[in-house]
Amino acid sequence: MDLQGLLEQTLAGLGYELVDLERSAKGALLRIFIDKPEGITVDDCALVSHHLGRVFTVENVSYDRLEVSSPGLDRPLRKASDFERFSGQQAKIKLRVALAGQRNFVGILQRSEVGKIGLEVDGSMLSFDLANIDKARLVPVL
């Protein structure tokens, strides 16, 4: 099983969602971002870190340092379910291929059809193919 699949399965069993995984070039550092509907606490990070340490030993996953963290206020959006979950919130989206000469958009996430997301920008409704989204993050409300 690949590392991503192992993490998704293990974290789901603990009641968490894998938001992102970063691995350093030499694989020495594993940085894992987790979430759950109620939010993440330091205790959640500690619990997941200890559990993953044991899982990685059993599964022979090589690493020197493991960091477990919340995704933060500017949480990345990757999956269709992320865009659904945060519908109604402001997001910053960068496209792979420009739309009308523009690649960067900021607006309110709206529900859309399968494979697409809706974004309300300055009163206009835009639709993007999920496959054309290079990066997407929530805009923190301060």
HELIX and SHEET records of a PDB file:
HELIX    1   1 LEU A    3  LEU A   14  1                                  12    
HELIX    2   2 VAL A   42  VAL A   58  1                                  17    
HELIX    3   3 ALA A   80  ARG A   85  1                                   6    
HELIX    4   4 LEU A  130  ASN A  132  5                                   3    
SHEET    1   A 3 GLU A  17  ARG A  23  0                                        
SHEET    2   A 3 LEU A  29  ASP A  35 -1                                        
SHEET    3   A 3 ARG A  65  SER A  69  1                                        
SHEET    1   B 5 SER A 124  ASP A 129  0                                        
SHEET    2   B 5 LYS A 116  VAL A 121 -1                                        
SHEET    3   B 5 GLN A 102  GLN A 110 -1                                        
SHEET    4   B 5 GLN A  90  LEU A  99 -1                                        
SHEET    5   B 5 ILE A 133  LEU A 138 -1                                        
END                                                                             
